[in-house]
Amino acid sequence: MAGRLQVELGERSYTIYCGRGILAQIGELLRDLNLGGRCLVVSNPTVVSLYGPKVRESLEKAGFAPLFKEVPDGEEAKSLEVAADIYDLALAAGWERGCPVIALGGGVVGDLAGFVAATLLRGVPFIQLPTTLLAQVDSSVGGKVAVNHPRGKNLIGAFYQPRLVAADLDTLRTLPEREMRAGMAEVIKYGVIFDASFFSYLEEHLEEALAGNTRVLEKIVLHSCRLKAEIVAQDEEERGLRAILNFGHTAGHALEGATGFKLYRHGEAVAVGMVVASWVAAGRGLFAEEELARLEGLLVRAGLPTRMPSLDREAFGAALIRDKKVREGRLRMVLPVELGRVTIAEVEEEEVLEAAQRLQAGG
């Protein structure tokens, strides 16, 4: 069986499985949770074509009656309108509180399906089957579910833990190279915020991971999940420590918004955001230049962007202020102190804009 670890959250604790061939066993895993009957699988056309038959066969063999709902690919799927379509489908099928909603796909599908599970009938069981590296190491773990709003990303959502996460490494074999590299940004993030030795491991084994080495991939997926699980167990609803997981996301989300969610994959935007935050930290004398160089070097080796396009300063600044970490109009940002340790500090909008301007100019 695959590697596994437990996310310890009392009554909401759950297991993360990681390895090859897990999708073919998903029916048994759900049956072990005493779930049965109907289930709703939310996915997109690309993932359904690749893995839908395998998931359907496993579920039906275990006695489930799966209903599939395909949603558009990309951030546009994370909307109240698409969620309403899923509600309509489930309610028309006579949904009951014991019927699980299963996310089969990347972060967008997971966020959307989780939001539906959290709100349908005031909460039904939620299962995560992440098929991208980014989803396997980050968005499928920790219970953040959301849809977008015209004013910003993930502004409507909840904390709602899955009953199970099953990360099948075989799905990474069909992942486009760009998506694989984008997911690596979140892996690198863990090394910066919480584990310097893990950052060093990535420096040594990055190319093996990108080439699909199963041993290395299982190690980095499980270790990333272990680090996130440790943080979430201490601060489930982001009242303190969990906010460090947002390293790179303040400027990254602003970059996504300022470019209409069309130019960057989420991980690519986070990579740029990590560099912006690191430059802010270096400007304050918090982060050594040699460690900043190591971070930028690893991001470049991963094929991730470390510079920004020319952006409208006012639009980028407005996107920054819409960040969920803003408190009483004050912008807060996760800043690195050294590899493996970060702090959360109030920053001036001008500091961030200046760092972004320097990155646009090429440094």
N, C-alpha and C positions, 0 to 999 in steps of 0.2 A: 504494500500500500504506500501511498505517498507520504512525504513528510507532513507533519502536522504541528500546530501549536494552538494554545488556548488563549482567547482574549478574556481576561478575568473581569467581569462586570456584575458579579452577584447573580441575580435572577436572569440577567440579560447576557450572561456569558455565552460564548459560542466558539466553535472550532474552525480554524483555517486549515485546509488541506492544500498541498502543493506538490505536483509531480506530473508525470506523463500518464495519459489515458484516463483521467478522472471523469471526464464527461460521460464516458460509457458506464460509469458506476453511480451517476447522480441519483437515479431512481432508488437504489438501495440506501444511499446516504439520507435521502429525504424520508424514506420509510422508517429508518432507524430513529428519526425525530418524531415518529408517530403522526406524521402528516399523511394524508391520503385523499383520494377522490380527485376533484378538479384542481387544476393549477393553470396559471396564466404565465406564459413565457413571453416577455417583452424583449424584442431584438430589432435589428435592422436587416434589410434585404441581403447585404453582403455576408453577414455572420450566419443568418438563417440558411443561406445556400451552402455554406461550408459545414456547419455543425448542427443545424436544425434536425436533420434525420437521425443523427446519433443520439441527440438529447431526447427526441421524441421516442425513439425505440427503447431507451433506458427507462424513461418514465412509464411508458405503457407496460413494459415488462414487469415493473414494480407495482402495477395496479393503478397508476394515475391516468386521468383523462386530460391530457394537455390541450390547452387552447393557445394558439400563437397570435401575437399582435406585432406586426412590423411597423416601425416608426422611421421617419426620415433620418438619414445619416447627418451628423453634425449638430452644432449647438442649437439650431432652429427647432430641434425636436424637444428641447427642454423648455416647454411653454405650457401655460395653463390650458391652452386650446388642445394640445396633443394629450395632455393628462385627461381632459374631459372626454376625449374619444375613447381612452382606455377605460375610464369609469363606465361609459355607456356600454361598452362591450361586456365588461364583467357583470354589471347589474342585469343586463339582458339575459345573461347566462345563469342568473339566479345565484350570484356569488354569496358565500357564507364566510363567517369570520375565520374558519379553519382552513380556508382555501389559500394556498400560498401564491405570491407573485414572485416570479423568477426573472432576474436580470441576466440576459445572455448577451454579452457585448462589452464595450469599453466604458469609460467613465460617464459619457453622456447617457447611455442606456441605464447604467447603474443608478445615477442620480435621479433620472426620471422615474424608473420603476420603483425605486425606494420611496420617492415622494408619493407615488400612487399607493404603495403598500401602507405607508404611514397614515394616510388620510382616508382610504377606502374603508367604509364601515368602522371608522375610528381606529383602524389598525388591523392588518392581516399579516400572517407570516411572510417574511421577506428572505429570499435566497439570492446570493451573489455568485454568478459564474463569469468572472472577468476574463476577457479574451485578449486584452492588450497588456503590455508590460506596465504602463502607467496605472491601469485599473488594478492590476494584481498587486502592485507594491504600495498603492496609495488609496485611490478613491473607493475601493471595495471594502476597506477596513475602517472602522471607527464610527460608522453610523450617520455621516453627514449626507443628507438627501435634499434635493432642491430642484427648482426650475428657475429660469431666468425671468427678468423683468426688463422692459425697455430702458429702465434707468441703470441697470447693472446686472452682473452675473451672480447667480445663486442667491438672490435677495429674498426669495420666497422658499422656505424650506423648514426642515426639522432635524432633530437628532433622533434617529430611529435605527436601532441595531438589527443587523441580519441575524437569522437563526443559524446560518452556515455560509462559509465562503469556500469555494472550490476553484483553485487556480490550476488549470490544465496547461502545462508547459508546451504541449503539442500545438496549442493555438498560436504560439509565438512563431511557429514555423511558417505560417501563412500571413504573418503580419508584415505590411510594407516596411521597408527599411526606414523610411522617415518616421513612422509611428514607433518603431523600436527605439530609435535614437531619442525621440521626444520623451518616451517613458524613462529613459536613462536619467533625465534631468531630475526626476523625483527621487531616484535611487541616490544620486550624488548629493541631493539635498540632505538626506539622512546622515551622511557622513559629516557634513558641515555642522549640522545642528546638534548632533548627539553622540557621534562615535568616530573619533579621529582614526582609530585603527581600521574601521570599515572604509573610510576614505582612502587609506593607504592600500587596502586590499583592492579597491576599485582601480587605483592607479596601476596595480600590477596585473589585473585580470580583465580590464575593460574590453580589450579586443576579443578575448575568448567569449565573453558574454554576448557581445554584438554578433559574433559568428554563430551563436546558438549552442554553445557548449552546455549540455544539460546539467552537469555537476555544478558549474559556476552559476548558471541561472537559478537553479533550485536554492543555492546558498544565498544569492543576493535577494531573491524574492522573499524567502522565509526570514532572513535577517532584517530586511526592510519592514516586513510585517511585524516582526518581534519588537523592533524599536517603536513602531507606531502603536502597537498594542500596549506597550509599557507606558507610553505617554497618555494614551486614551484612558487606561485603567486608573490613572491618577487624576485625570481631568476630562471627564466624558463630554461635558458641554462647553468646553473652551472658556472657562472662567479664569484661567491662568496659564499653566504650563503648556496646554495644548496649542496655544497661539503660536508657539515656536514652529509648528508645522507649516505656518504661513510664510516661512522664509522664501523670498523671491516672488511671492504672490501679490504683494501690494502693487509694485510697479508692473508685474506681469499681467495682472488683471486689467490695469489701466492701459497697458499696451494692446491687449486684446480688444478692449472696448474702443480705443482710439483708432484702431484699424478695422473696425466693423466685424471682428471675429472671423476674418477671412484670410488674413495674411499668415497667421501663426497657428501651429498646433499649440495646445495648452502647455505642454512640456517645453516647447521652444520659447514661449513667452516667459515661463518661469525661469528658464536659463538666463535670459536677458535680465529678468527681475533680480535674480541672485547677484548678478554683476553690479547692477545699479545699487542694491543695498550694500554690497561689499565696498563700493566706491564711497558711499556715504559714510560707512564705518571707518574706512581708511582716512577719509577727510577729517574725521573727528579724532584720529590717532588711536582708534580702537583695534584696528585690524592691520597686521603687518603686511607690508608690500609683498614679501616673499610668499606668504600664504595666499594672498589675493592672486598672485601669479600661478600658484599651484591650482587654485580653483579654475581660473580662466583656462589654464592649459588642459585640464581634464575635460572641461566642457568642449573645448575645440577638438580634442581627440575623439570625443563622442559625436562629433559632427553637429554640434548645437551652436546656435548664434550667441555671440557675446557683445554684439553692437546693435544699435537701433537705427531704423530708417529716419529720415527727416520727418518730424511730426509737428503738427500745430501745437504750440506750447500751451495755449489756452485750453484746447480740447484735452490734452494729456493731463493738465493740472486739474481740470474738472473731473476727469475719471478717477484721479487719485483720491479726491475728497469724497467720492461715493463709496470708498472702500469700507467694508464692514467693521474694520478695526478703529475707525475714527470715533473718538470720544469727545463730546462737547466741542465739536469742530476742530479738534486737535488730531493731526495725523500721527499714527503710531506705526512703527516699522520694526521688523525683526532684523537685527544687525549682528553680524558675526564678530566675535571677540578673538577667537582663535578657531582653528579647525577642530570641531567637536563641541564647541560651546558658543552660544549666542545670547543676546539680551534683547529685550523689547523696550524700545525707547520712543519718546515723542520726538518727532523730527519736524523741521520747518519744510513747508512745501517747496520753498526756494532751494533747499539743499538737494532735494530729490530731482527737481527740474534741472539744476546745475549739473548733477551727475549724468542725467539723461542727455543733456545737451552735449556734454563731453563725449559720451558714447556715440552720439550721432555724428560728431566730428571725427570719430575714429580714435579718440583718446589723446 
